[in-house]
Amino acid sequence: MAFYITTAIDYVNGAPHVGHAYEKIATDVIARHMRQRGGDVFFLTGADEHGEPVADAAAAEGIAPQELADRNTARFKALLPVLEISNDFYIRTTDDEHERRVQEVMQRIHDNGYTYKGLYEGWYCPRCADFKVENEILEGNLCPIHQIALTRESEENWFFKLSEFQTELEALYADHPSFVMPLARYNEALSFIQSGLQDVSLSRRHLKWGVTVPWDPDHVFYVWFDALLNYYTALGYARPGADLTELFWPATFHIIGKDILKFHTVFWPAMLMAAGLPIPEHVFVHGFLLGADGRKMSKSLGNVLDPFEVIDALGADALRFYLMREVQFGADGAVGPEAARARYEAELANEYGNLASRTVAMVRRYRDGVVPEVEVDPVLRGEFDRLVDDIIDLMDGAEVTAALDLVWQRVRRCNRYVEERAPWQLAKDDAAAHELNVVLATLTEAVRVISVLLSPYLPDATAKLLDALGSPVLSLDGAAFAPRGSGALLEPLEPLFPRR
Ligand code: MSP
């Protein structure tokens, strides 16, 4: 089963922030889950280096755009191992191979008759690097996303005949109701299409920082055409000596934020249609992380969550867990450092960490570390019956928050089970030896299954725990609740989420 998943590629004109981290973490959780299912997974992320914002930022510093891109991309890329992101490749849109393939695909679109030269005049947002159509513009000629003044621009450039794809796009949406998820975003994209598509400019004449238009070398491609194609071009050169396009195209999932919906759900499929290429299966549109006060994060409001601060204080697993749990994936939500710490203490340390520590500690104390080979408690085991299937269904829809919640319900259930069965009481009574064996075997197996299911979210802590359980296998086949205790010898376990 080939599974190809991507994040948006980041603009490297600024510094990485928690929004960038968020999207990569969610995508990573899905990629890790798909690997657990035995999928042949390819996970792509990268940097969007061309375009006006980077050229402008470089000009402001008096350096060449490539120099700025090199420096900033290094910072974005360095974030990935810190966040425990398991991407298979990192694309930069200044890679020669990317540029060459952009030219090839765009040439095909040109040869197929979907371009023309014309005069473009319109309202332009320099932060979006995008011309806005009339029905998007806010009162006072403001950008609907950045709320800054739009500038009137006019230039001769090449156009893409987006309007010719109106019917085909409507058919795509009718035939593939899960092309855009969640449903509200599907409706938003469809109504944009139905409101009438205008052609879009695809080149820039006054800009040098971009991929040269092969049939008119005075122009470079408008950055979005270059950037969107990253998802396709990367497969051609990500693995030296191999072309992965056959295997992985079309992509299974593009994970993007709501501000770039139009590009991915309207322009992108139309470009692929114009080039005669297959369309990706799903675009999942997530929401925006807001400051703890519920307002847009901004340095001046002092409500920015710095991902590095959370990682320094609580670890990468804690940041991953917090972001996946706090904000329903797909919706907007407020995040802040106090809430991250609160979840660390209440859920990671007191619920999951404590369940793991006391389970291992009791097996070591009462049974010399050997998990009793007795039949597990059928009632508790029964409560895990449909769990893996339900998680698979949710993850097929990129529902990372809902899937995590299902596992967490079991964490809480197991803690209640410990309280109900009070193994420390059973240990005092020789006649209860068998019962204690059952409780310990059941808990150890439950903790193992839970940890396999949590491993996409908490790769570091779960690896330590599964090692201590002598059962490092991550595959979902291995997440079935075994009917009997394993007989394994448990290693001592350091606290997974120590007080910090
Ligand atoms: N370069 C374009 C994407 C091109 S994809 C072919 C871009 N870059 S970006 O750096 O501005 O954003 C990268 C991703 O981060 C986008 O999906 C965007 O929605 C997401 N986020 C940026 N800020 C965010 C939040 N505050 N919260 C959640 N995600 C946000 O757009």
Residues whose N, C-alpha, C, O or C-beta is under 5 A from the ligand:
A	BS01	MSP	A8 I9 D10 Y11 G19 H20 Y22 E23 D48 A227 L228 I256 G257 K258 D259 I260 G287 F288 L289
